């Protein structure tokens, strides 16, 4: 069996803002976005939500991150998972971590650990939890 999980993030009306932020931070590209107003769901969208995204996709390398704005009465802040980014160079780990850390709640600053040359965790400004891991083994291990 091959397991290939896909990331699908829900937002409280800030999907477009979040995806543009991730596009910049991760060096990705938004490949699609579908606002409620241009969809069959336009008549059922919350008032003022015609420009909110009912679905969007962002590619980062070979990975796809999808997301959408969820109606205010259905939105739940993310919990019980972390989006993990594994990189091969410590400089890239530092860059990604510090980019995502803008207005974030840093849980563990990026640093060397016994299992990784760089590792850090944060909850970004959109409420999404991230961990950044550089897979190089520290010289002290």
Backbone as numpy.savetxt, mean C-alpha at the origin, in Angstrom:
# Nx Ny Nz CAx CAy CAz Cx Cy Cz
0.98 -27.12 -5.21 0.13 -25.94 -5.21 1.02 -24.70 -5.21
0.63 -23.72 -5.98 1.27 -22.42 -5.98 0.28 -21.41 -5.45
0.68 -20.69 -4.43 -0.18 -19.67 -3.84 0.34 -18.30 -4.24
-0.49 -17.53 -4.91 -0.11 -16.19 -5.32 -1.14 -15.20 -4.78
-0.92 -14.71 -3.56 -1.89 -13.76 -3.00 -1.81 -12.42 -3.72
-2.95 -11.79 -3.83 -3.04 -10.46 -4.41 -3.45 -9.48 -3.32
-2.95 -8.29 -3.41 -3.24 -7.26 -2.43 -4.42 -6.44 -2.94
-5.48 -6.34 -2.10 -6.62 -5.49 -2.42 -6.89 -4.63 -1.19
-6.67 -3.33 -1.33 -6.79 -2.40 -0.22 -8.09 -1.60 -0.31
-8.70 -1.35 0.84 -9.91 -0.54 0.91 -9.60 0.79 1.56
-10.24 1.84 1.05 -9.99 3.19 1.56 -11.30 3.88 1.90
-11.17 4.91 2.72 -12.32 5.67 3.21 -12.59 6.90 2.35
-12.44 6.75 1.04 -12.64 7.88 0.13 -11.34 8.49 -0.35
-10.20 7.88 0.01 -8.89 8.44 -0.36 -8.08 7.50 -1.26
-8.74 6.62 -1.99 -8.03 5.66 -2.84 -7.16 6.36 -3.88
-7.70 7.35 -4.55 -6.92 8.07 -5.57 -5.67 8.69 -4.95
-5.83 9.37 -3.84 -4.70 9.99 -3.15 -3.67 8.94 -2.73
-4.15 7.83 -2.17 -3.25 6.77 -1.73 -2.49 6.16 -2.90
-3.19 5.84 -3.99 -2.52 5.21 -5.11 -1.50 6.13 -5.77
-1.80 7.41 -5.84 -0.81 8.34 -6.39 0.41 8.43 -5.47
0.19 8.35 -4.16 1.28 8.31 -3.18 2.11 7.03 -3.36
1.45 5.88 -3.46 2.16 4.61 -3.64 2.90 4.57 -4.97
2.30 5.14 -5.99 2.95 5.21 -7.31 4.29 5.92 -7.17
4.29 7.03 -6.45 5.51 7.81 -6.24 6.50 7.07 -5.33
6.03 6.56 -4.21 6.90 5.91 -3.22 7.51 4.61 -3.73
6.72 3.84 -4.45 7.15 2.50 -4.85 7.68 2.43 -6.27
7.60 3.54 -6.98 8.05 3.53 -8.37 7.12 2.71 -9.26
5.85 2.70 -8.92 4.87 1.93 -9.68 4.17 2.78 -10.72
3.09 2.21 -11.26 2.31 2.90 -12.27 0.84 2.51 -12.11
-0.01 3.51 -11.99 -1.45 3.27 -11.96 -1.86 2.88 -13.38
-2.40 1.67 -13.52 -2.76 1.19 -14.86 -4.26 1.27 -15.12
-5.05 1.40 -14.05 -6.48 1.58 -14.27 -7.11 2.23 -13.04
-8.15 3.00 -13.29 -8.96 3.57 -12.21 -10.36 3.80 -12.76
-11.33 3.38 -11.98 -12.72 3.47 -12.40 -13.53 4.21 -11.34
-13.90 5.45 -11.60 -14.71 6.18 -10.62 -16.15 5.67 -10.61
-16.78 5.80 -9.46 -18.17 5.39 -9.31 -19.06 6.05 -10.37
-18.82 7.31 -10.65 -19.68 8.06 -11.56 -19.71 7.54 -12.97
-18.68 6.80 -13.39 -18.63 6.25 -14.75 -18.94 4.75 -14.75
-19.67 4.30 -13.75 -19.92 2.87 -13.63 -21.42 2.59 -13.52
-21.78 1.32 -13.65 -23.19 0.94 -13.44 -23.64 1.19 -11.99
-22.68 1.41 -11.08 -23.00 1.65 -9.68 -23.18 3.13 -9.36
-23.15 3.99 -10.36 -23.22 5.44 -10.13 -24.45 5.84 -9.32
-25.58 5.20 -9.59 -26.81 5.59 -8.89 -26.84 5.12 -7.44
-26.00 4.16 -7.08 -25.98 3.66 -5.71 -24.80 4.18 -4.90
-23.95 4.97 -5.54 -22.79 5.52 -4.84 -23.24 6.53 -3.79
-22.48 6.65 -2.69 -22.83 7.66 -1.68 -22.82 9.06 -2.31
-23.61 9.97 -1.77 -23.63 11.34 -2.29 -22.22 11.94 -2.31
-21.88 12.58 -3.42 -20.56 13.21 -3.56 -19.44 12.25 -3.93
-19.77 11.01 -4.25 -18.74 10.01 -4.53 -18.57 9.71 -6.02
-19.07 10.52 -6.91 -18.93 10.22 -8.33 -17.47 10.16 -8.77
-16.59 10.92 -8.12 -15.18 10.92 -8.49 -14.35 9.93 -7.66
-14.93 9.31 -6.64 -14.20 8.33 -5.82 -14.01 7.06 -6.64
-12.93 6.34 -6.35 -12.58 5.18 -7.17 -13.24 3.91 -6.65
-14.05 3.29 -7.49 -14.66 2.01 -7.11 -13.70 0.85 -7.37
-12.67 1.09 -8.20 -11.62 0.09 -8.43 -10.43 0.76 -9.09
-9.24 0.34 -8.66 -8.00 0.82 -9.29 -6.93 -0.25 -9.17
-5.99 -0.23 -10.11 -4.84 -1.13 -10.04 -3.56 -0.35 -10.24
-2.56 -0.78 -9.50 -1.22 -0.20 -9.54 -0.25 -1.34 -9.74
0.65 -1.21 -10.70 1.68 -2.23 -10.88 2.99 -1.70 -10.33
3.69 -2.59 -9.64 5.04 -2.32 -9.14 5.85 -3.54 -9.56
6.68 -3.38 -10.59 7.36 -4.55 -11.14 6.32 -5.52 -11.66
6.39 -6.78 -11.18 5.43 -7.80 -11.59 4.28 -7.95 -10.60
4.20 -7.06 -9.63 3.17 -7.15 -8.60 2.05 -6.16 -8.88
0.83 -6.60 -8.63 -0.34 -5.74 -8.78 -0.93 -5.48 -7.40
-1.18 -4.21 -7.12 -1.92 -3.81 -5.93 -3.22 -3.21 -6.44
-4.33 -3.71 -5.92 -5.63 -3.19 -6.31 -6.27 -2.53 -5.10
-7.24 -1.67 -5.36 -7.91 -1.01 -4.25 -9.17 -0.31 -4.68
-9.91 0.16 -3.68 -11.14 0.88 -3.96 -11.55 1.71 -2.75
-12.42 2.67 -3.02 -13.06 3.42 -1.95 -14.31 2.66 -1.54
-14.46 2.49 -0.25 -15.59 1.75 0.31 -16.55 2.76 0.93
-17.83 2.54 0.73 -18.85 3.45 1.29 -18.58 3.67 2.79
-18.76 4.89 3.26 -18.45 5.21 4.65 -19.07 4.27 5.69
-20.28 3.78 5.44 -20.91 2.89 6.42 -20.39 1.45 6.35
-19.53 1.15 5.36 -18.96 -0.19 5.20 -17.45 -0.22 5.43
-16.82 0.94 5.52 -15.37 0.99 5.65 -14.92 0.51 7.03
-13.87 -0.31 7.04 -13.21 -0.72 8.27 -11.71 -0.48 8.09
-11.10 0.11 9.09 -9.66 0.36 9.06 -8.93 -0.98 8.93
-7.89 -1.06 8.09 -7.17 -2.32 7.91 -6.60 -2.86 9.22
-6.70 -4.16 9.41 -6.10 -4.81 10.58 -5.96 -6.30 10.28
-5.01 -6.90 10.96 -4.81 -8.34 10.81 -3.93 -8.74 9.64
-3.28 -7.80 8.99 -2.36 -8.12 7.90 -1.32 -7.00 7.80
-0.26 -7.27 7.08 0.76 -6.27 6.76 1.17 -6.48 5.32
1.32 -5.40 4.58 1.87 -5.48 3.23 3.39 -5.50 3.41
4.01 -6.61 3.04 5.45 -6.77 3.21 6.15 -6.51 1.88
7.15 -5.64 1.92 7.96 -5.37 0.73 9.36 -5.91 1.01
9.81 -6.81 0.16 11.16 -7.36 0.28 12.01 -6.80 -0.84
13.14 -6.23 -0.47 14.07 -5.68 -1.45 15.44 -6.30 -1.24
16.32 -6.15 -2.21 17.63 -6.78 -2.11 18.75 -5.84 -1.69
18.51 -4.54 -1.76 19.55 -3.56 -1.42 19.12 -2.71 -0.23
20.02 -2.51 0.75 19.66 -1.71 1.93 19.28 -0.27 1.59
19.89 0.30 0.56 19.57 1.67 0.17 18.12 1.77 -0.33
17.68 0.74 -1.05 16.30 0.73 -1.54 15.32 0.55 -0.37
15.69 -0.28 0.59 14.85 -0.45 1.79 14.71 0.89 2.51
15.79 1.61 2.68 15.76 2.93 3.34 14.88 3.90 2.55
15.06 3.92 1.23 14.30 4.85 0.39 12.80 4.59 0.49
12.42 3.33 0.33 11.00 2.98 0.37 10.41 3.26 1.74
11.12 2.86 2.79 10.62 3.07 4.15 10.39 4.56 4.41
11.39 5.38 4.11 11.26 6.81 4.40 10.19 7.48 3.52
10.01 7.00 2.30 8.95 7.54 1.45 7.58 7.21 2.04
7.36 5.96 2.41 6.07 5.56 2.99 5.84 6.16 4.37
6.92 6.55 5.05 6.81 7.08 6.41 6.26 8.51 6.48
6.06 9.14 5.33 5.51 10.50 5.31 4.14 10.51 6.01
4.04 11.24 7.10 2.81 11.35 7.91 2.32 9.99 8.43
3.23 9.05 8.61 2.89 7.69 9.05 3.11 7.54 10.55
2.61 6.44 11.07 2.88 6.02 12.45 3.95 4.94 12.36
5.20 5.31 12.62 6.31 4.37 12.54 6.26 3.47 13.77
6.13 2.17 13.52 6.08 1.19 14.61 7.47 0.71 14.99
8.32 0.51 13.99 9.72 0.11 14.21 10.55 0.83 13.16
11.41 1.76 13.57 12.26 2.45 12.59 13.09 1.44 11.80
13.41 1.81 10.58 14.21 0.90 9.76 15.60 0.77 10.38
16.03 -0.48 10.51 17.29 -0.76 11.21 17.77 -2.16 10.88
18.98 -2.47 11.31 19.50 -3.82 11.17 18.91 -4.68 12.28
18.59 -5.90 11.94 18.09 -6.87 12.92 18.94 -8.13 12.81
18.65 -9.10 13.64 19.41 -10.35 13.55 19.08 -11.16 12.30
17.92 -10.89 11.65 17.54 -11.65 10.47 17.67 -10.86 9.17
17.92 -9.55 9.26 17.90 -8.73 8.06 18.81 -7.52 8.22
19.41 -7.11 7.13 20.28 -5.94 7.18 19.47 -4.65 7.34
18.20 -4.67 6.89 17.28 -3.54 7.11 15.87 -4.09 7.27
15.17 -3.61 8.30 13.78 -3.98 8.53 13.11 -2.85 9.29
11.89 -2.52 8.91 11.12 -1.52 9.62 9.65 -1.70 9.34
8.81 -1.19 10.25 7.37 -1.30 10.08 6.71 0.05 10.34
5.59 0.27 9.68 4.83 1.51 9.86 3.40 1.30 9.42
2.55 2.19 9.87 1.18 2.29 9.37 1.13 3.63 8.65
0.89 3.59 7.35 0.98 4.82 6.56 -0.18 5.77 6.84
-0.13 6.92 6.22 -1.13 7.97 6.44 -2.53 7.58 6.01
-2.67 6.45 5.30 -3.97 5.97 4.87 -4.46 4.80 5.72
-3.67 4.45 6.75 -4.05 3.38 7.66 -3.58 2.00 7.23
-2.75 1.91 6.19 -2.28 0.62 5.69 -0.96 0.25 6.39
-0.89 -0.95 6.98 0.35 -1.38 7.64 1.34 -1.96 6.62
2.60 -1.56 6.75 3.67 -2.00 5.86 4.85 -2.50 6.68
5.57 -3.47 6.12 6.90 -3.81 6.64 7.84 -3.83 5.44
9.02 -3.30 5.66 10.05 -3.24 4.63 11.19 -4.12 5.11
11.63 -5.05 4.26 12.64 -6.02 4.65 13.69 -6.13 3.55
14.96 -5.94 3.94 16.06 -6.16 3.00 16.62 -7.53 3.31
16.58 -8.43 2.36 16.85 -9.82 2.59 18.32 -10.18 2.80
19.20 -9.22 2.73 20.60 -9.53 3.00 20.78 -9.88 4.47
21.59 -10.88 4.72 21.89 -11.28 6.11 22.92 -10.31 6.67
22.70 -9.82 7.90 23.68 -8.89 8.50 25.03 -9.57 8.68
26.09 -8.78 8.58 27.44 -9.29 8.75 27.67 -9.83 10.15
26.92 -9.33 11.14 27.11 -9.76 12.53 26.40 -11.06 12.84
25.62 -11.58 11.90 24.85 -12.80 12.18 25.73 -14.03 12.17
